[in-house]
C-alpha cells in the first residue's frame, strides 16, 4: 500500500513538473491561462450559474489539455527529427490544429454564454457599478501581457 501511495505521489510530481515546463516554455499555454482567468472573472461578475461555470471549466480543461498534448508532440518530433522532415511538420501542424479546433469550440461556447445568456451585459453592468473592479482589470492587463510575452525569458 505504501509503495502504491508513493507511486501516486510521484505521478503527481511528474504531472506538476510537466505543467510547469509548459507554463514556463510555451507562450500559447500562457495565453490560454490568461484567457481562462479573464473569462472566469467576467463569468463571476456576470453571475454565471454553476452549470455555466462547469461548462467553462470543461472548455478551459479541453483547450489547455490539447495545448499540453501539442507541446508534448512537438517536443518529441523535434527530438526525433534531424533536419527538415515533412512528416514531422505534418504531425506538428495537425497537433496545432487540434488546439485550434478546441479553442474555436470554446469561443463558440463563450459567445453563447456571454452574448446569448447575457453574461457580458451583466458583467459590464457590474463594472459600471464597481469602478474599483474595472480599475483592477485595467491594472492587471499589462501584467497579463508581461506574463504572456516575457515569462520564461526573464532570467
N, C-alpha and C positions, 0 to 999 in steps of 0.2 A: 504493500500500500504506500509506504513512504517513497519507494522508487517511482511509483506512478505519479505521485504528487510532485516529485522533483522534475519528472519529465514534463508535466503540465506547466510547471513554473518556468522551465527552460523554454518551452514553446511560446509562452507569453513574452519572455525576454527577447526571443528571436523576432517575434512579430513586432514588438515595440522598436527594436533596432531597425527593422526594415522600414517601419513608418518614419522613424527619424531620418533615415537615409533619403527617403523620398521627399520629406519636408525640406531637408537641407539642400538637396541637389536638383529638385525638379520645380522649376518656376510654375508650370501649368498646375501642379498639385497645389501650390500656394494660392494660385488664382481660384481654384475650386474651394479651398478653405475660406478665403476671404468672401467669396460669393455666398457660401453657406452661412457665414457669420452675419452678413448684412441681410440676407433673406430671413434668417431667424429673428433678427431684431425687428424687421418690418412686420413679420408674422405676429410677433408678440404685441407690437404696438397696434396692429390691426385686429387683435383679439381672435386669432385663428383658433378654431376648435381643436380638440385633442385629435380627432381624425385627420384634420388638415395638417396638423403638426406631424403626425405619424407619416402621412404621405410625403411631406417634405423631407423627413428623416430618411425614408426609403430612397428618395431621389438623391440625397446627398451621399448616402452609402453606395448606391449603384455607380454614381459618377466617380467618386473617389476610389472605389474598388476597381473600376475599369482603368483609372489612371495608374493605380499601383500595378495592375497586371501589364499595362502597356509599358511601364518603366522596366518591369522585370524582363519582358520580351525584348525590349530594345537593348538592355544590358547584355542579355545572353547572345543576341545577334552580333553585337559589337565585339564580344569576346571570341566568337567563333569565326568571324569574317576577317580575312587578312587582305584588305583592299576592297574594292567595289565588288558587290555581288548583287545581281538583280533580284534573286530570290530573297535575300536578306532585306533589300529595300522594300519589296512587296510585303513581306511579313510585318515590317515595321509600319508601313503605311496602312495595312489592314488593322493592326492593333490600334493605331491612332484613330482610324475611322470608327472603331468600336467605342472609344471615348467620346468622339464627336456625336455619334448616334445617341448615347446615353445623355450627353449634355443637352442635345436638342429636345429629347423627350422631357427632360427636367424643365427646360424653358417653356415647353407647352403646358406642363403641369402648373408652373408658376403663373403663366398667363391666365389659365383657367381659375386659379385660386385668387390671384391678386386683382385681376380685372373682372372676371366673371362672378366671383363671390364677393367682390367689393373690399377685399383686404387692403388694397393700395389706398383707396379713398379713406378708409378708417385709419390707416397708419398716418396718412398725411394730415388728417384732422387732429390726430393725437399730437403730431409735431407742431401744428399751429397753436395748440393749447399749451404745449410744454416746450417753450423755446430752449430750455436747458438741454433737452434731449436732442433737439436739432443742432445745437452748438456742439454737443458731444459727437454726433455723427460727422459733422463738418471737420472737427478736430481730428477724428480718427481716420479720415480718408487719406491724408498724407502718410500717416503711419502705416496704413494698409498697403499703400503703394510702395513704401520703403520695404515692407516685409516681402511683397511680391518680387520686386526687382532687385533688391540689394541683399536680402538674407541669403547666406551661403557664400556670398562674395566678400563680405566684410571679414577680415582676418584679424 
